[in-house]
Amino acid sequence: MVLHFQPRVDAFTNEIISAEALIRWNHPEWGIISPIEFLTIAEENGFIEDVDNWVLNEVCHQMKLLKERQILTVPISINISAVHFSVYNWQEKVASIIEDYGIDSKDLEFEITESLLLNNDDSVQHTLNALKSLGIKIVLDDFGTGYSSLSYLTHFPFDIIKIDKSFTQNMVINEKDLFIVKSIIFMAKGLNIKVVAEGVETLEQLKLLKEEQCDEIQG
């Protein structure tokens, strides 16, 4: 397995603020395999926890090497599966890994999807609060799709929300999608939550997002 990193940049200054770690399987015969093809299989067969732990360790390892070489780094965002929230004291294991590599927990961001929040149980909130107390930023990914509930934004300790790329890419031609994007940005700013627009690929999209004061963009 290998990691690719996709930058997240400030919508106004173009400064790289963070980067998302994206896992790929470099198969010896089939070449690079996208996560869509193998992560579902990993979840169904109970391997997803091992995959996520590999990603976390690899990110921390690479971060440590860069810091040892005095190379400037930005926080790395890691996608986290729901399975970890049923593991007892998982946040303590995370803290131990960070300590082992000697990096700062503020160098990490954890991304979760809305499906994790469906149960709305105390264990999820407890784990998210514990991770945030370590200094890790909590990111709600793909906001606006599936199970969106405004109560999530006040009930859980999110630092950042990511607008799903389906809205970002359609907002130029669809007024309803544009209205949704505007509403999400306005609402998040009122809650002091940073907003990242995913799937930004054109200058026209960037122009609209800057007009609405979107904080960051990701391709």
TORKE-435474 format. One record per residue (C-alpha): y, x, z; residue number from 0; residue in one letter; chain. Coordinates in Angstrom, 3 decimals. Each point is the difference from the previous one (the first is absolute). Layout:
<nodes>
node north=Y east=X up=Z resi=NUM resn=A chain=A $
...
</nodes>
This chain:
<nodes>
node north=0.000 east=0.000 up=0.000 resi=0 resn=M chain=A $
node north=3.560 east=1.106 up=-0.675 resi=1 resn=V chain=A $
node north=3.444 east=-1.207 up=1.015 resi=2 resn=L chain=A $
node north=2.915 east=-0.709 up=-2.294 resi=3 resn=H chain=A $
node north=3.472 east=-0.546 up=1.440 resi=4 resn=F chain=A $
node north=2.479 east=-2.550 up=-1.359 resi=5 resn=Q chain=A $
node north=3.590 east=0.533 up=1.187 resi=6 resn=P chain=A $
node north=2.211 east=-2.652 up=1.556 resi=7 resn=R chain=A $
node north=3.662 east=0.665 up=-0.701 resi=8 resn=V chain=A $
node north=3.363 east=-1.170 up=1.250 resi=9 resn=D chain=A $
node north=1.269 east=-2.583 up=-2.487 resi=10 resn=A chain=A $
node north=3.524 east=1.446 up=0.064 resi=11 resn=F chain=A $
node north=-0.357 east=3.772 up=0.478 resi=12 resn=T chain=A $
node north=-3.400 east=0.558 up=-1.695 resi=13 resn=N chain=A $
node north=-1.023 east=2.070 up=3.047 resi=14 resn=E chain=A $
node north=-3.738 east=-0.016 up=0.691 resi=15 resn=I chain=A $
node north=-0.408 east=-1.805 up=3.317 resi=16 resn=I chain=A $
node north=-3.770 east=-0.179 up=0.250 resi=17 resn=S chain=A $
node north=-3.166 east=0.096 up=-2.099 resi=18 resn=A chain=A $
node north=-3.051 east=-2.234 up=-0.081 resi=19 resn=E chain=A $
node north=-3.406 east=1.676 up=0.101 resi=20 resn=A chain=A $
node north=-2.198 east=-1.535 up=-2.702 resi=21 resn=L chain=A $
node north=-3.685 east=0.841 up=0.058 resi=22 resn=I chain=A $
node north=-1.953 east=0.691 up=-3.188 resi=23 resn=R chain=A $
node north=-3.653 east=0.870 up=-0.464 resi=24 resn=W chain=A $
node north=-0.409 east=3.046 up=-2.225 resi=25 resn=N chain=A $
node north=-3.553 east=-0.611 up=-1.207 resi=26 resn=H chain=A $
node north=-1.728 east=3.044 up=-1.545 resi=27 resn=P chain=A $
node north=-1.186 east=-2.032 up=-3.016 resi=28 resn=E chain=A $
node north=2.352 east=-2.988 up=-0.267 resi=29 resn=W chain=A $
node north=3.257 east=1.730 up=0.888 resi=30 resn=G chain=A $
node north=2.763 east=-1.672 up=2.027 resi=31 resn=I chain=A $
node north=-1.050 east=-3.428 up=1.323 resi=32 resn=I chain=A $
node north=2.702 east=-2.344 up=1.313 resi=33 resn=S chain=A $
node north=-0.228 east=-1.469 up=3.524 resi=34 resn=P chain=A $
node north=-0.370 east=-3.527 up=-1.405 resi=35 resn=I chain=A $
node north=-3.447 east=0.990 up=-1.215 resi=36 resn=E chain=A $
node north=-1.373 east=1.630 up=3.141 resi=37 resn=F chain=A $
node north=1.916 east=-1.177 up=3.091 resi=38 resn=L chain=A $
node north=-1.424 east=-3.530 up=-0.208 resi=39 resn=T chain=A $
node north=-3.501 east=1.475 up=-0.089 resi=40 resn=I chain=A $
node north=0.879 east=2.199 up=2.974 resi=41 resn=A chain=A $
node north=1.192 east=-3.050 up=1.966 resi=42 resn=E chain=A $
node north=-3.090 east=-2.051 up=-0.857 resi=43 resn=E chain=A $
node north=-2.342 east=2.813 up=1.018 resi=44 resn=N chain=A $
node north=1.762 east=1.079 up=3.186 resi=45 resn=G chain=A $
node north=1.433 east=3.281 up=-1.295 resi=46 resn=F chain=A $
node north=3.686 east=-0.906 up=-0.044 resi=47 resn=I chain=A $
node north=0.609 east=1.374 up=3.500 resi=48 resn=E chain=A $
node north=-1.342 east=3.376 up=-1.121 resi=49 resn=D chain=A $
node north=2.202 east=-0.090 up=-3.104 resi=50 resn=V chain=A $
node north=3.138 east=-0.802 up=2.009 resi=51 resn=D chain=A $
node north=-0.804 east=2.692 up=2.554 resi=52 resn=N chain=A $
node north=-0.429 east=2.526 up=-2.822 resi=53 resn=W chain=A $
node north=3.412 east=-0.977 up=-1.401 resi=54 resn=V chain=A $
node north=1.672 east=0.324 up=3.413 resi=55 resn=L chain=A $
node north=-1.554 east=3.411 up=0.636 resi=56 resn=N chain=A $
node north=0.813 east=1.243 up=-3.494 resi=57 resn=E chain=A $
node north=3.630 east=-1.132 up=0.244 resi=58 resn=V chain=A $
node north=0.376 east=1.689 up=3.390 resi=59 resn=C chain=A $
node north=-1.674 east=3.145 up=-1.322 resi=60 resn=H chain=A $
node north=2.307 east=0.223 up=-3.021 resi=61 resn=Q chain=A $
node north=3.021 east=-0.745 up=2.169 resi=62 resn=M chain=A $
node north=-0.993 east=2.827 up=2.354 resi=63 resn=K chain=A $
node north=-0.372 east=2.476 up=-2.885 resi=64 resn=L chain=A $
node north=3.419 east=-0.897 up=-1.398 resi=65 resn=L chain=A $
node north=1.674 east=0.387 up=3.374 resi=66 resn=K chain=A $
node north=-1.699 east=3.364 up=0.569 resi=67 resn=E chain=A $
node north=1.499 east=1.145 up=-3.300 resi=68 resn=R chain=A $
node north=3.377 east=-1.391 up=1.102 resi=69 resn=Q chain=A $
node north=0.058 east=-2.440 up=-2.919 resi=70 resn=I chain=A $
node north=2.161 east=-3.064 up=0.566 resi=71 resn=L chain=A $
node north=-2.089 east=-3.155 up=0.385 resi=72 resn=T chain=A $
node north=0.576 east=-3.755 up=0.042 resi=73 resn=V chain=A $
node north=-2.011 east=-2.634 up=1.885 resi=74 resn=P chain=A $
node north=-3.260 east=-1.011 up=-1.664 resi=75 resn=I chain=A $
node north=-1.052 east=-3.634 up=-0.151 resi=76 resn=S chain=A $
node north=-3.712 east=-0.801 up=0.370 resi=77 resn=I chain=A $
node north=-1.737 east=-3.284 up=-0.806 resi=78 resn=N chain=A $
node north=-2.049 east=-1.221 up=2.958 resi=79 resn=I chain=A $
node north=-2.954 east=-2.382 up=-0.197 resi=80 resn=S chain=A $
node north=-0.359 east=-2.961 up=2.359 resi=81 resn=A chain=A $
node north=-3.296 east=1.405 up=1.302 resi=82 resn=V chain=A $
node north=1.823 east=2.498 up=2.235 resi=83 resn=H chain=A $
node north=1.551 east=-2.779 up=2.049 resi=84 resn=F chain=A $
node north=-3.425 east=-0.964 up=1.325 resi=85 resn=S chain=A $
node north=-0.710 east=3.573 up=1.133 resi=86 resn=V chain=A $
node north=0.576 east=0.474 up=3.723 resi=87 resn=Y chain=A $
node north=2.981 east=2.267 up=0.733 resi=88 resn=N chain=A $
node north=0.321 east=1.021 up=-3.640 resi=89 resn=W chain=A $
node north=3.638 east=0.918 up=0.613 resi=90 resn=Q chain=A $
node north=-1.171 east=2.645 up=2.477 resi=91 resn=E chain=A $
node north=-2.197 east=1.532 up=-2.699 resi=92 resn=K chain=A $
node north=3.015 east=0.076 up=-2.300 resi=93 resn=V chain=A $
node north=2.070 east=1.731 up=2.688 resi=94 resn=A chain=A $
node north=-2.770 east=2.565 up=0.481 resi=95 resn=S chain=A $
node north=-0.151 east=0.800 up=-3.729 resi=96 resn=I chain=A $
node north=3.777 east=0.457 up=-0.163 resi=97 resn=I chain=A $
node north=-0.110 east=2.298 up=3.020 resi=98 resn=E chain=A $
node north=-2.882 east=2.037 up=-1.455 resi=99 resn=D chain=A $
node north=2.034 east=0.776 up=-3.115 resi=100 resn=Y chain=A $
node north=3.170 east=0.666 up=1.964 resi=101 resn=G chain=A $
node north=2.220 east=-2.249 up=-2.091 resi=102 resn=I chain=A $
node north=2.598 east=-2.562 up=1.044 resi=103 resn=D chain=A $
node north=-1.128 east=-3.633 up=0.075 resi=104 resn=S chain=A $
node north=3.359 east=-0.857 up=-1.583 resi=105 resn=K chain=A $
node north=-1.352 east=1.661 up=-3.141 resi=106 resn=D chain=A $
node north=-2.362 east=-2.959 up=-0.471 resi=107 resn=L chain=A $
node north=0.360 east=-3.622 up=-1.050 resi=108 resn=E chain=A $
node north=-2.851 east=-2.523 up=0.046 resi=109 resn=F chain=A $
node north=-0.094 east=-2.761 up=-2.602 resi=110 resn=E chain=A $
node north=-1.811 east=-3.268 up=0.632 resi=111 resn=I chain=A $
node north=-0.343 east=-3.151 up=-2.089 resi=112 resn=T chain=A $
node north=0.717 east=-3.568 up=1.017 resi=113 resn=E chain=A $
node north=-3.690 east=-0.929 up=0.069 resi=114 resn=S chain=A $
node north=-0.359 east=2.067 up=3.187 resi=115 resn=L chain=A $
node north=2.506 east=-2.268 up=1.737 resi=116 resn=L chain=A $
node north=-1.827 east=-3.257 up=-0.738 resi=117 resn=L chain=A $
node north=-1.797 east=-0.030 up=3.336 resi=118 resn=N chain=A $
node north=3.298 east=0.687 up=1.743 resi=119 resn=N chain=A $
node north=-1.951 east=1.181 up=3.021 resi=120 resn=D chain=A $
node north=1.145 east=2.116 up=2.898 resi=121 resn=D chain=A $
node north=-2.138 east=2.998 up=-0.988 resi=122 resn=S chain=A $
node north=1.880 east=0.466 up=-3.280 resi=123 resn=V chain=A $
node north=3.371 east=-0.218 up=1.694 resi=124 resn=Q chain=A $
node north=-1.131 east=2.326 up=2.803 resi=125 resn=H chain=A $
node north=-1.248 east=2.620 up=-2.460 resi=126 resn=T chain=A $
node north=3.133 east=-0.176 up=-2.155 resi=127 resn=L chain=A $
node north=2.219 east=0.324 up=3.067 resi=128 resn=N chain=A $
node north=-2.055 east=2.966 up=1.215 resi=129 resn=A chain=A $
node north=0.265 east=1.730 up=-3.385 resi=130 resn=L chain=A $
node north=3.725 east=-0.602 up=-0.097 resi=131 resn=K chain=A $
node north=0.367 east=1.401 up=3.522 resi=132 resn=S chain=A $
node north=-1.559 east=3.215 up=-1.321 resi=133 resn=L chain=A $
node north=2.861 east=0.223 up=-2.483 resi=134 resn=G chain=A $
node north=-1.908 east=-1.228 up=-3.060 resi=135 resn=I chain=A $
node north=1.940 east=-2.426 up=-2.189 resi=136 resn=K chain=A $
node north=-1.708 east=-3.284 up=-0.859 resi=137 resn=I chain=A $
node north=0.261 east=-1.253 up=-3.581 resi=138 resn=V chain=A $
node north=-0.885 east=-3.480 up=-1.270 resi=139 resn=L chain=A $
node north=-1.294 east=0.446 up=-3.539 resi=140 resn=D chain=A $
node north=0.118 east=-2.451 up=-2.933 resi=141 resn=D chain=A $
node north=2.286 east=-2.430 up=1.822 resi=142 resn=F chain=A $
node north=0.394 east=-3.335 up=-1.746 resi=143 resn=G chain=A $
node north=-3.561 east=-0.400 up=-1.231 resi=144 resn=T chain=A $
node north=-2.948 east=-1.840 up=1.440 resi=145 resn=G chain=A $
node north=0.640 east=-1.004 up=3.573 resi=146 resn=Y chain=A $
node north=3.683 east=0.713 up=0.577 resi=147 resn=S chain=A $
node north=1.364 east=-1.421 up=3.223 resi=148 resn=S chain=A $
node north=3.471 east=0.630 up=1.320 resi=149 resn=L chain=A $
node north=-1.387 east=0.039 up=3.533 resi=150 resn=S chain=A $
node north=-1.742 east=3.307 up=-0.810 resi=151 resn=Y chain=A $
node north=3.360 east=1.728 up=-0.208 resi=152 resn=L chain=A $
node north=1.002 east=-0.958 up=3.534 resi=153 resn=T chain=A $
node north=-3.439 east=0.067 up=1.626 resi=154 resn=H chain=A $
node north=-1.093 east=3.456 up=-1.175 resi=155 resn=F chain=A $
node north=1.934 east=3.302 up=0.283 resi=156 resn=P chain=A $
node north=0.712 east=0.763 up=-3.647 resi=157 resn=F chain=A $
node north=2.399 east=2.772 up=-0.942 resi=158 resn=D chain=A $
node north=-0.325 east=-0.499 up=-3.746 resi=159 resn=I chain=A $
node north=-1.116 east=-2.736 up=-2.380 resi=160 resn=I chain=A $
node north=-0.984 east=0.559 up=-3.613 resi=161 resn=K chain=A $
node north=0.810 east=-2.680 up=-2.555 resi=162 resn=I chain=A $
node north=-3.040 east=-0.494 up=-2.216 resi=163 resn=D chain=A $
node north=0.370 east=1.406 up=-3.495 resi=164 resn=K chain=A $
node north=-0.736 east=-3.381 up=-1.596 resi=165 resn=S chain=A $
node north=3.433 east=-1.208 up=1.156 resi=166 resn=F chain=A $
node north=1.790 east=3.245 up=-0.820 resi=167 resn=T chain=A $
node north=-1.345 east=0.160 up=-3.531 resi=168 resn=Q chain=A $
node north=0.612 east=-3.679 up=-0.798 resi=169 resn=N chain=A $
node north=3.408 east=-0.460 up=1.625 resi=170 resn=M chain=A $
node north=1.841 east=1.121 up=-3.142 resi=171 resn=V chain=A $
node north=-1.426 east=-2.892 up=-2.028 resi=172 resn=I chain=A $
node north=-0.768 east=-2.555 up=2.705 resi=173 resn=N chain=A $
node north=2.773 east=-1.447 up=2.157 resi=174 resn=E chain=A $
node north=-2.451 east=-1.232 up=2.639 resi=175 resn=K chain=A $
node north=-1.413 east=3.482 up=0.492 resi=176 resn=D chain=A $
node north=3.530 east=1.388 up=0.197 resi=177 resn=L chain=A $
node north=0.896 east=-2.573 up=2.644 resi=178 resn=F chain=A $
node north=-3.084 east=0.965 up=2.032 resi=179 resn=I chain=A $
node north=0.942 east=3.692 up=-0.188 resi=180 resn=V chain=A $
node north=3.568 east=-0.749 up=1.073 resi=181 resn=K chain=A $
node north=-1.228 east=-2.165 up=2.883 resi=182 resn=S chain=A $
node north=-2.445 east=2.616 up=1.279 resi=183 resn=I chain=A $
node north=2.676 east=2.706 up=-0.025 resi=184 resn=I chain=A $
node north=2.558 east=-2.227 up=1.734 resi=185 resn=F chain=A $
node north=-2.492 east=-1.114 up=2.646 resi=186 resn=M chain=A $
node north=-1.317 east=3.506 up=0.693 resi=187 resn=A chain=A $
node north=3.475 east=1.417 up=0.444 resi=188 resn=K chain=A $
node north=0.754 east=-2.708 up=2.543 resi=189 resn=G chain=A $
node north=-3.094 east=1.121 up=1.923 resi=190 resn=L chain=A $
node north=0.900 east=3.708 up=-0.328 resi=191 resn=N chain=A $
node north=-3.088 east=0.682 up=-2.126 resi=192 resn=I chain=A $
node north=0.240 east=2.393 up=-2.944 resi=193 resn=K chain=A $
node north=-0.986 east=-1.343 up=-3.414 resi=194 resn=V chain=A $
node north=-1.927 east=1.838 up=-2.702 resi=195 resn=V chain=A $
node north=-0.404 east=-1.516 up=-3.473 resi=196 resn=A chain=A $
node north=-3.305 east=0.959 up=-1.613 resi=197 resn=E chain=A $
node north=-0.668 east=0.299 up=-3.714 resi=198 resn=G chain=A $
node north=3.517 east=1.021 up=-1.040 resi=199 resn=V chain=A $
node north=-0.274 east=1.340 up=-3.550 resi=200 resn=E chain=A $
node north=3.259 east=-0.832 up=-1.803 resi=201 resn=T chain=A $
node north=3.710 east=0.626 up=0.481 resi=202 resn=L chain=A $
node north=0.616 east=-3.745 up=-0.194 resi=203 resn=E chain=A $
node north=-2.284 east=-0.582 up=2.975 resi=204 resn=Q chain=A $
node north=1.714 east=2.791 up=1.918 resi=205 resn=L chain=A $
node north=3.441 east=-1.432 up=-0.779 resi=206 resn=K chain=A $
node north=-0.931 east=-3.431 up=1.393 resi=207 resn=L chain=A $
node north=-1.532 east=1.521 up=3.130 resi=208 resn=L chain=A $
node north=3.070 east=2.128 up=0.663 resi=209 resn=K chain=A $
node north=2.211 east=-3.060 up=-0.380 resi=210 resn=E chain=A $
node north=-2.031 east=-1.663 up=2.764 resi=211 resn=E chain=A $
node north=0.133 east=3.132 up=2.195 resi=212 resn=Q chain=A $
node north=-3.742 east=0.683 up=-0.080 resi=213 resn=C chain=A $
node north=-0.591 east=3.160 up=2.046 resi=214 resn=D chain=A $
node north=-2.728 east=1.824 up=-1.897 resi=215 resn=E chain=A $
node north=-2.062 east=-0.199 up=-3.174 resi=216 resn=I chain=A $
node north=-3.478 east=1.083 up=-1.006 resi=217 resn=Q chain=A $
node north=-1.429 east=0.205 up=-3.513 resi=218 resn=G chain=A $
</nodes>
